[in-house]
Amino acid sequence: MELPLFYGYLTKESEYFKEKYIFLRVRIPNIEVMTIYENTIMNWMKEIVKKEDFHDLYQAMEEGNAQRMTDILNGQLFRTISFYDSAENFYHGFLTGILSQSENYLVKSNRESGKGRSDIMVRSPSLRGRSFILEVKVSDSIDDLETDAEKAVQQIYDKKYMEELWDEGYRKIDCYGISFFRKDCEVRFGGKYEGLLKKITPPS
């Protein structure tokens, strides 16, 4: 902890004593340092998962199989993340790292799109191929997972995150909401975006 404080990567807000220990409350000082942390986290997660084969995850995404995606991601959460890492940046890096393993898709995170910022866009290099929008939320409790995943799907449509892909020429755009709480996640398939109709095709 001393080195990040010394070099300015963390700023001390307060401290207190408990028995023989000193506890510090710290914060990230600015957006530039936040970007360093986010990139470091994403690279760390990519190193952890790079030897895994996530063909099954992409197959589930292509099939609209949210339950299979949930099972695969929960298995990875169990093996790679601690309860103390359960912040949105960690989950974002975790998911981006996993999705980046595919040679058939390009992964972009936190891009400007529509009326706001989508968490993750995944696209085929060919406009004739598949593309996906994934919105991530962190739940306050295990009981909120399902509701938050549904809220994530609704946010994709409310803020029109998929319109950038549509305008580029993609016609196969699937939407997913994913919520996390500690070592659990919930995935919701939000259907297929049909462009100007602003219509959700529900999963079969």
N, C-alpha and C positions, 0 to 999 in steps of 0.2 A: 504493500500500500504506500510506503514512503516514496518510492521512485515515481509513480504517477503523480503524486502530490508535488514532488520536487520539480518535475519537469512541466508542470502545468496541465497535465491531462485530466486532473480532477481538482476541484476546489472544495476546501473544507468549509462547511456551514456551521457545524457545532461539534462538540465532543462531550462525553460524560464518562464517569467512572462506575464500574460495577465490580465489586470485590477487587481483585488485583489487575483487572483488565481495563484498557481504555478503548472506548467505542467512538468512532467518528461517523458523522453524517456528512456525506460528500455529494457533489453534483458534477455533471459534465458542464464545463464552463461556456462552450459556444458551439455553433453548428459545425464549424470546421473540425473540431475534435470529435463531435458526434459522428461525422462522416468517417473519420479514421476508425472509430470503434465499430461502426456498421460494416465497413469493408473487412476489418480484421475478423469479425464474427463470421461473415459469409465465407471468407477464405478458410477459416477453421472448420466450419461445417462441411465445406466441399472436401477437405482433406479426410474428414471422418467417414464420409459416405462414398468416396470416389471408387472404392473397390467393390461396392455393391452393384447388383444387377437390378435395375428398376424397370425392366421391360414390362413386368406385371402391372406396375403403377400406371405407366402410359397406356397400356391396353385398357385398364379400367377407366381411365380418363376418356379415351376414345369411345368406349361403350356406354358412357354415362353411368357407370357402376359406382355410385357414391359409397356404398357399403364396403366394397372391396378396397377402395381407396382409403377409407377409414381404418380398415384392418391393417393394411400395409403401413400406413403412417404411424399408427399406434405401436406397431412392432418396432419401428425405428425410434420412436420417442422413448420407449422402454430401455433401449440399448445405448442411446447417445446423449440424453439431456438430463440434467439434475433439476430438482425442484427449485433450486436457487437461481437457475438460469431462465426461469419461466417469464421472461419479458417479451414484448412484441418483437423487438429486434432479433432476439434469439430465434423465435419461431419463424420469422421472415427469412433469416439466414439459413435455418434448417431446411425450409421448404425450397428455397432458391437453390441451395446446394444439391439437393436430391434431384430436382428437375433439370439441372444443368448437366447431368450425366448422360443425357440422350444425345446421340449424334444426329438425330433426325429433326430436332427442334431447336429453335433459338429462344432464349429466355431473357426477358427484360423486366427489371423491377423498378417500381416507383417512377414510372414515366407519366408525364403530363398527358391526360387523355380526357376528352369530354369536358365535364364541369369540375373535375378534380383529379386526384391521383389514384390510379389503380395500383394495387399492391404488386401483382405479378401478371405479365403477359407472356404467353407461350405461343409460338407460331412456327409453322413449317416455312422453310425458305421459299417454297413455291406458293403463289397465291391460290393455286388449286388445292392446296393441302389444308390441314386442320389448324385451328387456332383456338386458344383458350384464355379466358380471363379468370383469375383467382383472387378473391378478396379474403383477407385474413383478419380475424378478430381474436382477442384474448378475453376469455370469460372470467368473471369474478368468482364463480363456483362451478362445480361439476353439474349442478342442476340447470345452469344457463347455456350449456353447450349447444343444444338443439336450437333454442331460440336465437342465439347469436349467429349460428351458421345460416339460419334463414334471413336474419337481418343483413348479413354480408351479401347474400344473393340479391336482396332488394336494393341494397346500396349500389350494386353494379348497374342495375337498370335505372334507378333514380338519377344517378350522376352520369349515365350514358358513357361508361368506360369503354364499351365495345365499339363505339362509333369510329374511333381511329382505325381499328382493324377493318371495319366495313368500308371506310373511305379509301383505304389502301387497296381494296379489291378482294379481301377475304370474304368468302360466303359460307364457310363452315366454322361458326364461332360458338363454342360452348362456354357456359358460365358456371363457376363453382364458388360457393361460400364455405370457408373452413374456419372453425373456431377451435381454440386450444385452451386447456386448463391443465397445468402441470404436465403429467405424462399421458393425458388423454386428448383426443381430438374428435371432432364430428365434421363430416363432409356432407354438403347438400348440393345436389345437381340442380342448377337453375334453368336448365333447358337450353334450347338452341335459339340464338338471336336471328331474327328474320328481317333485319334492316329497317326500312322505312315503315313497316307494319308495326314496329315496336311490340312485337308479339313474342310471348314465351311459349315454346312448344314443350309441354310437360314430358317428363320421362315416362316411358311405357312401363 
